[in-house]
């Protein structure tokens, strides 16, 4: 395990997410009250922002500083250093889809996709109140990526769990958007 001091220095290695992706934001909806609609599709309930439909475009930049491609396999960490939250996730060659899902939640975009868990609802409304029109942009978000070594003896899930534990121990003053039961 890394020391807390080394983990704090690790924040300096995070790259603004806008340097990794080309992003065209959704429409900003004024006077949103932070509410979410509970929608039943089949046997599952989804929570979506109580806003008009909007969408955004996202593309992974070629030759980016993290060497991410659509086929990258590993662990990504999204952080907002100002609102102090982290999300740690894993990807098996679907990083664009994973980032789209998290950006949809953080920008509280109603694009009729995904669900927004309670922790994410709270953070997205805090972002909305604090950033206003800028809340649909990504200027406050940073990312790091841990590429998985193909020769690794641990599974990707175990790798994710190790990274989560290191960040959780070192950044106890941050909110973690992960569901610990899912790790």
OpenMM code with the backbone's topology and positions (N, CA, C; nanometers):
from openmm import Vec3, app, unit

residues = "UNK UNK UNK UNK UNK UNK UNK UNK UNK UNK UNK UNK UNK UNK UNK UNK UNK UNK UNK UNK UNK UNK UNK UNK UNK UNK UNK UNK UNK UNK UNK UNK UNK UNK UNK UNK UNK UNK UNK UNK UNK UNK UNK UNK UNK UNK UNK UNK UNK UNK UNK UNK UNK UNK UNK UNK UNK UNK UNK UNK UNK UNK UNK UNK UNK UNK UNK UNK UNK UNK UNK UNK UNK UNK UNK UNK UNK UNK UNK UNK UNK UNK UNK UNK UNK UNK UNK UNK UNK UNK UNK UNK UNK UNK UNK UNK UNK UNK UNK UNK UNK UNK UNK UNK UNK UNK UNK UNK UNK UNK UNK UNK UNK UNK UNK UNK UNK UNK UNK UNK UNK UNK UNK UNK UNK UNK UNK UNK UNK UNK UNK UNK UNK UNK UNK UNK UNK UNK UNK UNK UNK UNK UNK UNK UNK UNK UNK UNK UNK UNK UNK UNK UNK UNK UNK UNK UNK UNK UNK UNK UNK UNK UNK UNK UNK UNK UNK UNK UNK UNK UNK UNK UNK UNK UNK UNK UNK UNK UNK UNK UNK UNK UNK".split()
positions = [
    Vec3(0.0839, -0.1200, 0.0000),
    Vec3(0.0000, 0.0000, 0.0000),
    Vec3(0.0874, 0.1250, 0.0000),
    Vec3(0.0404, 0.2221, -0.0706),
    Vec3(0.1119, 0.3492, -0.0743),
    Vec3(0.0825, 0.4286, 0.0522),
    Vec3(0.1742, 0.5164, 0.0871),
    Vec3(0.1481, 0.6020, 0.2027),
    Vec3(0.0490, 0.7097, 0.1643),
    Vec3(-0.0142, 0.7676, 0.2643),
    Vec3(-0.1102, 0.8747, 0.2364),
    Vec3(-0.0429, 0.9907, 0.1654),
    Vec3(0.0807, 1.0228, 0.2029),
    Vec3(0.1521, 1.1323, 0.1399),
    Vec3(0.1729, 1.1048, -0.0088),
    Vec3(0.2124, 0.9817, -0.0422),
    Vec3(0.2306, 0.9465, -0.1828),
    Vec3(0.0989, 0.9510, -0.2592),
    Vec3(-0.0087, 0.9079, -0.1959),
    Vec3(-0.1388, 0.9126, -0.2627),
    Vec3(-0.1812, 1.0572, -0.2859),
    Vec3(-0.1554, 1.1452, -0.1906),
    Vec3(-0.1902, 1.2866, -0.2084),
    Vec3(-0.1114, 1.3446, -0.3255),
    Vec3(0.0157, 1.3059, -0.3396),
    Vec3(0.0957, 1.3509, -0.4530),
    Vec3(0.0394, 1.2953, -0.5837),
    Vec3(-0.0245, 1.1795, -0.5759),
    Vec3(-0.0824, 1.1165, -0.6939),
    Vec3(-0.1879, 1.2060, -0.7596),
    Vec3(-0.2528, 1.2920, -0.6820),
    Vec3(-0.3514, 1.3840, -0.7400),
    Vec3(-0.2885, 1.4740, -0.8455),
    Vec3(-0.1597, 1.5030, -0.8316),
    Vec3(-0.0902, 1.5848, -0.9305),
    Vec3(-0.0802, 1.5152, -1.0655),
    Vec3(-0.0949, 1.3837, -1.0677),
    Vec3(-0.0849, 1.3067, -1.1917),
    Vec3(-0.2168, 1.3002, -1.2673),
    Vec3(-0.3224, 1.3505, -1.2067),
    Vec3(-0.4518, 1.3503, -1.2737),
    Vec3(-0.4521, 1.4540, -1.3855),
    Vec3(-0.5170, 1.4199, -1.4936),
    Vec3(-0.5235, 1.5044, -1.6129),
    Vec3(-0.6648, 1.5615, -1.6230),
    Vec3(-0.6784, 1.6894, -1.6604),
    Vec3(-0.8143, 1.7394, -1.6849),
    Vec3(-0.8832, 1.6494, -1.7877),
    Vec3(-1.0032, 1.6085, -1.7572),
    Vec3(-1.0739, 1.5163, -1.8464),
    Vec3(-1.0942, 1.5784, -1.9851),
    Vec3(-1.0982, 1.7109, -1.9907),
    Vec3(-1.1143, 1.7795, -2.1195),
    Vec3(-0.9900, 1.7653, -2.2078),
    Vec3(-0.8778, 1.7208, -2.1519),
    Vec3(-0.7588, 1.6916, -2.2324),
    Vec3(-0.7624, 1.5500, -2.2879),
    Vec3(-0.8532, 1.4694, -2.2390),
    Vec3(-0.8616, 1.3289, -2.2789),
    Vec3(-0.9768, 1.3060, -2.3776),
    Vec3(-1.0817, 1.3855, -2.3657),
    Vec3(-1.1994, 1.3665, -2.4518),
    Vec3(-1.2368, 1.4963, -2.5234),
    Vec3(-1.2937, 1.4786, -2.6424),
    Vec3(-1.3649, 1.5881, -2.7077),
    Vec3(-1.5073, 1.5782, -2.6566),
    Vec3(-1.5623, 1.6900, -2.6146),
    Vec3(-1.6921, 1.6879, -2.5480),
    Vec3(-1.7749, 1.8067, -2.5956),
    Vec3(-1.8977, 1.7763, -2.6335),
    Vec3(-1.9943, 1.8795, -2.6706),
    Vec3(-2.1095, 1.8673, -2.5727),
    Vec3(-2.1262, 1.9670, -2.4840),
    Vec3(-2.2181, 1.9530, -2.3702),
    Vec3(-2.3661, 1.9500, -2.4089),
    Vec3(-2.4465, 1.8994, -2.3161),
    Vec3(-2.5920, 1.9038, -2.3347),
    Vec3(-2.6427, 2.0459, -2.3097),
    Vec3(-2.7685, 2.0640, -2.3353),
    Vec3(-2.8327, 2.1926, -2.3086),
    Vec3(-2.8402, 2.2148, -2.1571),
    Vec3(-2.8112, 2.3358, -2.1133),
    Vec3(-2.8261, 2.3693, -1.9726),
    Vec3(-2.9731, 2.3996, -1.9462),
    Vec3(-3.0294, 2.3390, -1.8436),
    Vec3(-3.1693, 2.3601, -1.8064),
    Vec3(-3.1728, 2.4483, -1.6821),
    Vec3(-3.2271, 2.5671, -1.6973),
    Vec3(-3.2352, 2.6597, -1.5835),
    Vec3(-3.3451, 2.6187, -1.4866),
    Vec3(-3.3274, 2.6582, -1.3627),
    Vec3(-3.4276, 2.6396, -1.2566),
    Vec3(-3.4612, 2.4940, -1.2273),
    Vec3(-3.3644, 2.4063, -1.2457),
    Vec3(-3.3864, 2.2671, -1.2081),
    Vec3(-3.3891, 2.2588, -1.0556),
    Vec3(-3.4829, 2.1855, -1.0011),
    Vec3(-3.4993, 2.1775, -0.8556),
    Vec3(-3.4253, 2.0590, -0.7925),
    Vec3(-3.3474, 1.9871, -0.8710),
    Vec3(-3.2709, 1.8746, -0.8180),
    Vec3(-3.3494, 1.7456, -0.8073),
    Vec3(-3.4708, 1.7435, -0.8585),
    Vec3(-3.5529, 1.6227, -0.8468),
    Vec3(-3.5233, 1.5238, -0.9602),
    Vec3(-3.5549, 1.3978, -0.9314),
    Vec3(-3.5359, 1.2893, -1.0265),
    Vec3(-3.6658, 1.2128, -1.0404),
    Vec3(-3.6957, 1.1714, -1.1613),
    Vec3(-3.8126, 1.0885, -1.1863),
    Vec3(-3.7751, 0.9417, -1.1692),
    Vec3(-3.8661, 0.8661, -1.1096),
    Vec3(-3.8484, 0.7222, -1.0944),
    Vec3(-3.9275, 0.6565, -1.2071),
    Vec3(-3.8556, 0.5917, -1.2974),
    Vec3(-3.9166, 0.5352, -1.4173),
    Vec3(-3.9008, 0.3838, -1.4139),
    Vec3(-4.0115, 0.3133, -1.4374),
    Vec3(-4.0066, 0.1680, -1.4389),
    Vec3(-3.9981, 0.1201, -1.5835),
    Vec3(-3.8951, 0.0410, -1.6094),
    Vec3(-3.8791, -0.0210, -1.7409),
    Vec3(-3.8620, -0.1706, -1.7145),
    Vec3(-3.9607, -0.2479, -1.7552),
    Vec3(-3.9609, -0.3898, -1.7219),
    Vec3(-3.9779, -0.4052, -1.5721),
    Vec3(-3.8860, -0.4767, -1.5100),
    Vec3(-3.8912, -0.4959, -1.3650),
    Vec3(-3.7975, -0.4021, -1.2906),
    Vec3(-3.7304, -0.3144, -1.3644),
    Vec3(-3.6272, -0.2287, -1.3055),
    Vec3(-3.6726, -0.0843, -1.2990),
    Vec3(-3.6331, -0.0160, -1.1917),
    Vec3(-3.6597, 0.1274, -1.1765),
    Vec3(-3.5331, 0.2051, -1.2076),
    Vec3(-3.5493, 0.3132, -1.2802),
    Vec3(-3.4394, 0.4028, -1.3161),
    Vec3(-3.4702, 0.5412, -1.2620),
    Vec3(-3.3670, 0.6094, -1.2125),
    Vec3(-3.3825, 0.7466, -1.1671),
    Vec3(-3.3157, 0.8379, -1.2684),
    Vec3(-3.3957, 0.9286, -1.3235),
    Vec3(-3.3452, 1.0203, -1.4255),
    Vec3(-3.3809, 1.1631, -1.3862),
    Vec3(-3.2926, 1.2591, -1.4187),
    Vec3(-3.3187, 1.3982, -1.3804),
    Vec3(-3.4526, 1.4470, -1.4349),
    Vec3(-3.5245, 1.5198, -1.3525),
    Vec3(-3.6527, 1.5770, -1.3918),
    Vec3(-3.6257, 1.7023, -1.4755),
    Vec3(-3.5792, 1.6769, -1.5978),
    Vec3(-3.5425, 1.7817, -1.6925),
    Vec3(-3.5889, 1.7393, -1.8311),
    Vec3(-3.5952, 1.8360, -1.9202),
    Vec3(-3.6262, 1.8015, -2.0582),
    Vec3(-3.5114, 1.7207, -2.1177),
    Vec3(-3.5407, 1.6455, -2.2229),
    Vec3(-3.4417, 1.5629, -2.2890),
    Vec3(-3.3297, 1.6499, -2.3474),
    Vec3(-3.2074, 1.6016, -2.3327),
    Vec3(-3.0908, 1.6666, -2.3913),
    Vec3(-2.9849, 1.5589, -2.4132),
    Vec3(-2.8806, 1.5924, -2.4835),
    Vec3(-2.7764, 1.4945, -2.5084),
    Vec3(-2.6422, 1.5637, -2.5208),
    Vec3(-2.5362, 1.4881, -2.5139),
    Vec3(-2.4015, 1.5401, -2.5342),
    Vec3(-2.3262, 1.4429, -2.6238),
    Vec3(-2.2134, 1.4895, -2.6765),
    Vec3(-2.1278, 1.4043, -2.7591),
    Vec3(-1.9931, 1.3914, -2.6901),
    Vec3(-1.9369, 1.2743, -2.7023),
    Vec3(-1.8117, 1.2439, -2.6353),
    Vec3(-1.7270, 1.1562, -2.7273),
    Vec3(-1.5994, 1.1898, -2.7372),
    Vec3(-1.5062, 1.1112, -2.8178),
    Vec3(-1.3719, 1.1089, -2.7458),
    Vec3(-1.3088, 0.9929, -2.7396),
    Vec3(-1.1761, 0.9805, -2.6795),
    Vec3(-1.0751, 1.0397, -2.7775),
    Vec3(-0.9940, 1.1343, -2.7314),
    Vec3(-0.8907, 1.1940, -2.8158),
    Vec3(-0.7814, 1.0921, -2.8465),
    Vec3(-0.7372, 1.0898, -2.9706),
    Vec3(-0.6237, 1.0051, -3.0060),
    Vec3(-0.4978, 1.0626, -2.9435),
    Vec3(-0.4035, 0.9784, -2.9125),
    Vec3(-0.2734, 1.0198, -2.8582),
    Vec3(-0.2876, 1.1090, -2.7352),
    Vec3(-0.3804, 1.0758, -2.6457),
    Vec3(-0.3991, 1.1549, -2.5236),
    Vec3(-0.2927, 1.1190, -2.4201),
    Vec3(-0.2807, 1.2025, -2.3194),
    Vec3(-0.1749, 1.1887, -2.2196),
    Vec3(-0.1832, 1.0616, -2.1352),
    Vec3(-0.2991, 0.9991, -2.1295),
    Vec3(-0.3146, 0.8755, -2.0523),
    Vec3(-0.3048, 0.7498, -2.1399),
    Vec3(-0.2803, 0.7712, -2.2691),
    Vec3(-0.2737, 0.6603, -2.3656),
    Vec3(-0.4009, 0.5774, -2.3667),
    Vec3(-0.5137, 0.6429, -2.3471),
    Vec3(-0.6426, 0.5742, -2.3522),
    Vec3(-0.6853, 0.5543, -2.4969),
    Vec3(-0.7378, 0.4380, -2.5227),
    Vec3(-0.8022, 0.4087, -2.6502),
    Vec3(-0.9354, 0.3427, -2.6176),
    Vec3(-1.0154, 0.3207, -2.7187),
    Vec3(-1.1427, 0.2533, -2.6934),
    Vec3(-1.1217, 0.1101, -2.6456),
    Vec3(-1.0025, 0.0556, -2.6660),
    Vec3(-0.9723, -0.0817, -2.6240),
    Vec3(-0.8939, -0.0895, -2.4938),
    Vec3(-0.8758, 0.0223, -2.4262),
    Vec3(-0.7994, 0.0215, -2.3010),
    Vec3(-0.8688, -0.0644, -2.1964),
    Vec3(-0.7876, -0.1393, -2.1241),
    Vec3(-0.8371, -0.2241, -2.0172),
    Vec3(-0.7670, -0.1827, -1.8886),
    Vec3(-0.8452, -0.1522, -1.7876),
    Vec3(-0.7849, -0.1134, -1.6616),
    Vec3(-0.8821, -0.0422, -1.5705),
    Vec3(-0.8242, 0.0373, -1.4807),
    Vec3(-0.9011, 0.1085, -1.3793),
    Vec3(-0.8899, 0.2580, -1.4046),
    Vec3(-1.0037, 0.3258, -1.4056),
    Vec3(-1.0038, 0.4715, -1.4211),
    Vec3(-1.0530, 0.5332, -1.2908),
    Vec3(-1.0010, 0.6517, -1.2632),
    Vec3(-1.0394, 0.7245, -1.1435),
    Vec3(-1.0781, 0.8648, -1.1866),
    Vec3(-1.2004, 0.9044, -1.1543),
    Vec3(-1.2492, 1.0395, -1.1820),
    Vec3(-1.2529, 1.1134, -1.0493),
    Vec3(-1.2015, 1.2348, -1.0472),
    Vec3(-1.1997, 1.3126, -0.9242),
    Vec3(-1.2412, 1.4563, -0.9537),
    Vec3(-1.3109, 1.5131, -0.8601),
    Vec3(-1.3371, 1.6568, -0.8591),
    Vec3(-1.2673, 1.7086, -0.7342),
    Vec3(-1.1562, 1.7792, -0.7548),
    Vec3(-1.0741, 1.8261, -0.6429),
    Vec3(-1.1428, 1.9375, -0.5644),
    Vec3(-1.2401, 2.0043, -0.6257),
    Vec3(-1.3065, 2.1175, -0.5610),
    Vec3(-1.4260, 2.0725, -0.4781),
    Vec3(-1.5093, 1.9863, -0.5360),
    Vec3(-1.6233, 1.9320, -0.4611),
    Vec3(-1.5841, 1.8087, -0.3811),
    Vec3(-1.4632, 1.7619, -0.4008),
    Vec3(-1.4038, 1.6527, -0.3237),
    Vec3(-1.4825, 1.5218, -0.3322),
    Vec3(-1.4860, 1.4666, -0.4522),
    Vec3(-1.5415, 1.3329, -0.4671),
    Vec3(-1.4598, 1.2543, -0.5681),
    Vec3(-1.4665, 1.1234, -0.5536),
    Vec3(-1.3984, 1.0281, -0.6406),
    Vec3(-1.4990, 0.9277, -0.6937),
    Vec3(-1.4665, 0.8741, -0.8112),
    Vec3(-1.5309, 0.7521, -0.8582),
    Vec3(-1.4219, 0.6654, -0.9185),
    Vec3(-1.4202, 0.5397, -0.8808),
    Vec3(-1.3212, 0.4448, -0.9301),
    Vec3(-1.3959, 0.3346, -1.0029),
    Vec3(-1.3596, 0.3130, -1.1297),
    Vec3(-1.4284, 0.2129, -1.2101),
    Vec3(-1.3324, 0.1308, -1.2929),
    Vec3(-1.3859, 0.0247, -1.3490),
    Vec3(-1.3047, -0.0628, -1.4331),
    Vec3(-1.3646, -0.0678, -1.5731),
    Vec3(-1.2775, -0.0958, -1.6686),
    Vec3(-1.3245, -0.1058, -1.8059),
    Vec3(-1.2511, -0.2166, -1.8798),
    Vec3(-1.3269, -0.2858, -1.9597),
    Vec3(-1.2729, -0.3853, -2.0525),
    Vec3(-1.3079, -0.3368, -2.1933),
    Vec3(-1.2310, -0.2448, -2.2431),
    Vec3(-1.2449, -0.1902, -2.3786),
    Vec3(-1.3782, -0.1195, -2.4052),
    Vec3(-1.4361, -0.0553, -2.3059),
    Vec3(-1.5568, 0.0242, -2.3272),
    Vec3(-1.5483, 0.1574, -2.2525),
    Vec3(-1.4301, 0.2179, -2.2501),
    Vec3(-1.4085, 0.3393, -2.1713),
    Vec3(-1.5008, 0.4522, -2.2144),
    Vec3(-1.5278, 0.4654, -2.3432),
    Vec3(-1.6170, 0.5729, -2.3894),
    Vec3(-1.7566, 0.5562, -2.3279),
    Vec3(-1.8080, 0.4348, -2.3277),
    Vec3(-1.9401, 0.4097, -2.2693),
    Vec3(-1.9377, 0.4376, -2.1201),
    Vec3(-1.8325, 0.3953, -2.0506),
    Vec3(-1.8238, 0.4160, -1.9070),
    Vec3(-1.8187, 0.5655, -1.8744),
    Vec3(-1.7345, 0.6402, -1.9462),
    Vec3(-1.7259, 0.7846, -1.9223),
    Vec3(-1.8579, 0.8536, -1.9557),
    Vec3(-1.9229, 0.8113, -2.0634),
    Vec3(-2.0532, 0.8697, -2.0995),
    Vec3(-2.1546, 0.8519, -1.9876),
    Vec3(-2.1551, 0.7339, -1.9282),
    Vec3(-2.2476, 0.7052, -1.8188),
    Vec3(-2.2220, 0.7971, -1.6991),
    Vec3(-2.0957, 0.8145, -1.6628),
    Vec3(-2.0631, 0.8970, -1.5460),
    Vec3(-2.0850, 1.0451, -1.5742),
    Vec3(-2.0539, 1.0884, -1.6943),
    Vec3(-2.0761, 1.2289, -1.7314),
    Vec3(-2.2249, 1.2596, -1.7337),
    Vec3(-2.3055, 1.1659, -1.7822),
    Vec3(-2.4508, 1.1836, -1.7818),
    Vec3(-2.4998, 1.2075, -1.6402),
    Vec3(-2.4480, 1.1319, -1.5457),
    Vec3(-2.4908, 1.1457, -1.4067),
    Vec3(-2.4414, 1.2766, -1.3464),
    Vec3(-2.3133, 1.3083, -1.3656),
    Vec3(-2.2551, 1.4281, -1.3042),
    Vec3(-2.3122, 1.5576, -1.3608),
    Vec3(-2.3474, 1.5571, -1.4884),
    Vec3(-2.4051, 1.6772, -1.5505),
    Vec3(-2.5569, 1.6773, -1.5396),
    Vec3(-2.6127, 1.5768, -1.4751),
    Vec3(-2.7569, 1.5589, -1.4602),
    Vec3(-2.8294, 1.5788, -1.5935),
    Vec3(-2.7813, 1.5057, -1.6933),
    Vec3(-2.8399, 1.5107, -1.8270),
    Vec3(-2.9490, 1.4055, -1.8385),
    Vec3(-3.0669, 1.4470, -1.8801),
    Vec3(-3.1745, 1.3515, -1.9062),
    Vec3(-3.1657, 1.3108, -2.0529),
    Vec3(-3.0894, 1.2059, -2.0785),
    Vec3(-3.0782, 1.1542, -2.2147),
    Vec3(-3.1459, 1.0170, -2.2266),
    Vec3(-3.2347, 0.9888, -2.1322),
    Vec3(-3.3099, 0.8628, -2.1285),
    Vec3(-3.2193, 0.7405, -2.1260),
    Vec3(-3.1031, 0.7543, -2.0637),
    Vec3(-3.0115, 0.6417, -2.0483),
    Vec3(-2.9717, 0.6322, -1.9020),
    Vec3(-2.9348, 0.5132, -1.8605),
    Vec3(-2.8762, 0.4894, -1.7291),
    Vec3(-2.9712, 0.5248, -1.6151),
    Vec3(-2.9220, 0.5064, -1.4966),
    Vec3(-2.9920, 0.5474, -1.3764),
    Vec3(-2.8945, 0.6289, -1.2928),
    Vec3(-2.9462, 0.7137, -1.2070),
    Vec3(-2.8612, 0.7982, -1.1240),
    Vec3(-2.8840, 0.7603, -0.9773),
    Vec3(-2.7895, 0.6863, -0.9184),
    Vec3(-2.8033, 0.6481, -0.7771),
    Vec3(-2.8059, 0.7708, -0.6849),
    Vec3(-2.8524, 0.7505, -0.5618),
    Vec3(-2.8712, 0.8604, -0.4659),
    Vec3(-2.7466, 0.9459, -0.4463),
    Vec3(-2.6284, 0.8840, -0.4244),
    Vec3(-2.5060, 0.9624, -0.4043),
    Vec3(-2.4784, 1.0522, -0.5241),
    Vec3(-2.4994, 0.9972, -0.6439),
    Vec3(-2.4753, 1.0734, -0.7665),
    Vec3(-2.5788, 1.1859, -0.7805),
    Vec3(-2.7019, 1.1599, -0.7394),
    Vec3(-2.8055, 1.2639, -0.7451),
    Vec3(-2.7630, 1.3839, -0.6614),
    Vec3(-2.7149, 1.3570, -0.5415),
    Vec3(-2.6733, 1.4641, -0.4512),
    Vec3(-2.5570, 1.5433, -0.5111),
    Vec3(-2.4552, 1.4745, -0.5607),
    Vec3(-2.3378, 1.5415, -0.6194),
    Vec3(-2.3777, 1.6201, -0.7437),
    Vec3(-2.4626, 1.5633, -0.8278),
    Vec3(-2.5001, 1.6345, -0.9512),
    Vec3(-2.5773, 1.7626, -0.9191),
    Vec3(-2.6594, 1.7592, -0.8149),
    Vec3(-2.7323, 1.8812, -0.7780),
    Vec3(-2.6384, 1.9833, -0.7135),
    Vec3(-2.5428, 1.9360, -0.6339),
    Vec3(-2.4420, 2.0278, -0.5775),
    Vec3(-2.3633, 2.0951, -0.6895),
    Vec3(-2.3218, 2.0177, -0.7909),
    Vec3(-2.2503, 2.0741, -0.9065),
    Vec3(-2.3379, 2.1774, -0.9763),
    Vec3(-2.4647, 2.1415, -0.9960),
    Vec3(-2.5588, 2.2300, -1.0646),
    Vec3(-2.5710, 2.3629, -0.9900),
    Vec3(-2.5895, 2.3572, -0.8579),
    Vec3(-2.6050, 2.4801, -0.7783),
    Vec3(-2.4765, 2.5620, -0.7764),
    Vec3(-2.3637, 2.4953, -0.7617),
    Vec3(-2.2357, 2.5645, -0.7516),
    Vec3(-2.1883, 2.6211, -0.8855),
    Vec3(-2.2010, 2.5430, -0.9911),
    Vec3(-2.1435, 2.5811, -1.1202),
    Vec3(-2.2417, 2.6471, -1.2159),
    Vec3(-2.3716, 2.6353, -1.1895),
    Vec3(-2.4704, 2.6958, -1.2790),
    Vec3(-2.4534, 2.6465, -1.4217),
    Vec3(-2.4467, 2.7377, -1.5171),
    Vec3(-2.4362, 2.7012, -1.6593),
    Vec3(-2.3131, 2.6164, -1.6889),
    Vec3(-2.2105, 2.6298, -1.6075),
    Vec3(-2.0886, 2.5502, -1.6275),
    Vec3(-2.1053, 2.4047, -1.5822),
    Vec3(-2.2172, 2.3728, -1.5148),
    Vec3(-2.2365, 2.2369, -1.4643),
    Vec3(-2.2525, 2.1341, -1.5760),
    Vec3(-2.2828, 2.1775, -1.6977),
    Vec3(-2.2919, 2.0833, -1.8094),
    Vec3(-2.1554, 2.0625, -1.8751),
    Vec3(-2.0569, 2.1399, -1.8332),
    Vec3(-1.9203, 2.1246, -1.8833),
    Vec3(-1.8407, 2.0364, -1.7878),
    Vec3(-1.7181, 2.0070, -1.8243),
    Vec3(-1.6373, 1.9118, -1.7470),
    Vec3(-1.5114, 1.9750, -1.6896),
    Vec3(-1.5068, 2.1062, -1.6827),
    Vec3(-1.3843, 2.1764, -1.6431),
    Vec3(-1.3380, 2.1451, -1.5012),
    Vec3(-1.4247, 2.0929, -1.4171),
    Vec3(-1.3876, 2.0623, -1.2783),
    Vec3(-1.3448, 1.9170, -1.2588),
    Vec3(-1.3482, 1.8377, -1.3654),
    Vec3(-1.3220, 1.6949, -1.3533),
    Vec3(-1.1826, 1.6569, -1.4014),
    Vec3(-1.1203, 1.5667, -1.3277),
    Vec3(-0.9867, 1.5170, -1.3606),
    Vec3(-0.9935, 1.3641, -1.3653),
    Vec3(-0.9012, 1.3052, -1.4391),
    Vec3(-0.9027, 1.1601, -1.4559),
    Vec3(-0.7609, 1.1043, -1.4519),
    Vec3(-0.7510, 0.9815, -1.4049),
    Vec3(-0.6274, 0.9057, -1.4140),
    Vec3(-0.6669, 0.7646, -1.4566),
    Vec3(-0.5734, 0.6937, -1.5137),
    Vec3(-0.6027, 0.5594, -1.5628),
    Vec3(-0.4864, 0.4677, -1.5296),
    Vec3(-0.5200, 0.3507, -1.4768),
    Vec3(-0.4219, 0.2481, -1.4453),
    Vec3(-0.4407, 0.1355, -1.5468),
    Vec3(-0.3509, 0.1301, -1.6416),
    Vec3(-0.3581, 0.0250, -1.7430),
    Vec3(-0.3273, -0.1093, -1.6793),
    Vec3(-0.4023, -0.2074, -1.7175),
    Vec3(-0.3823, -0.3416, -1.6632),
    Vec3(-0.2752, -0.4123, -1.7440),
    Vec3(-0.1810, -0.4671, -1.6733),
    Vec3(-0.0758, -0.5458, -1.7353),
    Vec3(-0.1368, -0.6790, -1.7761),
    Vec3(-0.1232, -0.7145, -1.9014),
    Vec3(-0.1810, -0.8385, -1.9522),
    Vec3(-0.1283, -0.9624, -1.8820),
    Vec3(-0.0121, -0.9531, -1.8194),
    Vec3(0.0466, -1.0672, -1.7501),
    Vec3(0.0092, -1.0709, -1.6021),
    Vec3(-0.0787, -0.9825, -1.5600),
    Vec3(-0.1121, -0.9715, -1.4194),
    Vec3(-0.1755, -1.1000, -1.3665),
    Vec3(-0.1439, -1.1311, -1.2420),
    Vec3(-0.1999, -1.2510, -1.1790),
    Vec3(-0.3298, -1.2201, -1.1048),
    Vec3(-0.3658, -1.0926, -1.0940),
    Vec3(-0.4906, -1.0583, -1.0261),
    Vec3(-0.5962, -1.0215, -1.1300),
    Vec3(-0.7197, -1.0392, -1.0928),
    Vec3(-0.8289, -1.0058, -1.1828),
    Vec3(-0.8473, -0.8545, -1.1874),
    Vec3(-0.9200, -0.8091, -1.2858),
    Vec3(-0.9485, -0.6663, -1.2968),
    Vec3(-1.0306, -0.6187, -1.1770),
    Vec3(-1.1213, -0.7006, -1.1280),
    Vec3(-1.2001, -0.6670, -1.0086),
    Vec3(-1.1126, -0.6532, -0.8850),
    Vec3(-1.0143, -0.7418, -0.8699),
    Vec3(-0.9220, -0.7320, -0.7571),
    Vec3(-0.8363, -0.6060, -0.7684),
    Vec3(-0.7938, -0.5746, -0.8899),
    Vec3(-0.7152, -0.4540, -0.9164),
    Vec3(-0.7961, -0.3295, -0.8784),
    Vec3(-0.9232, -0.3266, -0.9192),
    Vec3(-1.0122, -0.2153, -0.8855),
    Vec3(-1.0264, -0.2013, -0.7339),
    Vec3(-1.0442, -0.3124, -0.6661),
    Vec3(-1.0612, -0.3118, -0.5214),
    Vec3(-0.9365, -0.2585, -0.4506),
    Vec3(-0.8178, -0.2975, -0.4959),
    Vec3(-0.6923, -0.2480, -0.4369),
    Vec3(-0.6805, -0.0966, -0.4525),
    Vec3(-0.7083, -0.0474, -0.5715),
    Vec3(-0.6982, 0.0966, -0.5966),
    Vec3(-0.8019, 0.1714, -0.5139),
    Vec3(-0.9248, 0.1191, -0.5082),
    Vec3(-1.0301, 0.1811, -0.4282),
    Vec3(-0.9866, 0.1929, -0.2822),
    Vec3(-0.9336, 0.0849, -0.2265),
    Vec3(-0.8919, 0.0854, -0.0852),
    Vec3(-0.7824, 0.1892, -0.0606),
    Vec3(-0.6863, 0.2003, -0.1528),
    Vec3(-0.5784, 0.2981, -0.1351),
    Vec3(-0.6330, 0.4407, -0.1337),
    Vec3(-0.7219, 0.4703, -0.2271),
    Vec3(-0.7793, 0.6054, -0.2315),
    Vec3(-0.8694, 0.6297, -0.1107),
    Vec3(-0.9488, 0.5331, -0.0746),
    Vec3(-1.0419, 0.5470, 0.0372),
    Vec3(-0.9667, 0.5754, 0.1673),
    Vec3(-0.8550, 0.5079, 0.1888),
    Vec3(-0.7753, 0.5297, 0.3099),
    Vec3(-0.7071, 0.6657, 0.3095),
    Vec3(-0.6596, 0.7084, 0.1937),
    Vec3(-0.5816, 0.8320, 0.1851),
    Vec3(-0.6661, 0.9580, 0.1718),
    Vec3(-0.7878, 0.9431, 0.1261),
    Vec3(-0.8733, 1.0595, 0.1022),
    Vec3(-1.0042, 1.0462, 0.1796),
    Vec3(-0.9938, 1.0301, 0.3087),
    Vec3(-1.1127, 1.0099, 0.3922),
    Vec3(-1.2022, 1.1335, 0.3959),
    Vec3(-1.1496, 1.2492, 0.3555),
    Vec3(-1.2296, 1.3714, 0.3539),
    Vec3(-1.3045, 1.3888, 0.2211),
    Vec3(-1.2934, 1.2921, 0.1305),
    Vec3(-1.3629, 1.2956, 0.0019),
    Vec3(-1.4846, 1.2038, 0.0074),
    Vec3(-1.5821, 1.2337, -0.0753),
    Vec3(-1.6967, 1.1451, -0.0945),
    Vec3(-1.6612, 1.0467, -0.2050),
    Vec3(-1.6917, 0.9203, -0.1841),
    Vec3(-1.6698, 0.8188, -0.2869),
    Vec3(-1.8056, 0.7796, -0.3429),
    Vec3(-1.8181, 0.7906, -0.4747),
    Vec3(-1.9452, 0.7638, -0.5396),
    Vec3(-1.9656, 0.6140, -0.5689),
    Vec3(-1.8652, 0.5346, -0.5420),
    Vec3(-1.8765, 0.3903, -0.5605),
    Vec3(-1.9729, 0.3302, -0.4596),
    Vec3(-2.0381, 0.2258, -0.5001),
    Vec3(-2.1157, 0.1441, -0.4088),
    Vec3(-2.0209, 0.0358, -0.3577),
    Vec3(-1.9785, 0.0432, -0.2316),
    Vec3(-1.8800, -0.0546, -0.1808),
    Vec3(-1.9256, -0.1995, -0.1978),
    Vec3(-2.0558, -0.2227, -0.1991),
    Vec3(-2.1064, -0.3600, -0.2167),
    Vec3(-2.0784, -0.4121, -0.3570),
    Vec3(-2.0588, -0.3197, -0.4529),
    Vec3(-2.0345, -0.3602, -0.5908),
    Vec3(-1.8876, -0.3909, -0.6172),
    Vec3(-1.8020, -0.3624, -0.5207),
    Vec3(-1.6576, -0.3873, -0.5380),
    Vec3(-1.6207, -0.5274, -0.4944),
] * unit.nanometer
topology = app.Topology()
chain = topology.addChain("A")
for resn in residues:
    res = topology.addResidue(resn, chain)
    for name in ("N", "CA", "C"):
        topology.addAtom(name, app.Element.getBySymbol(name[0]), res)
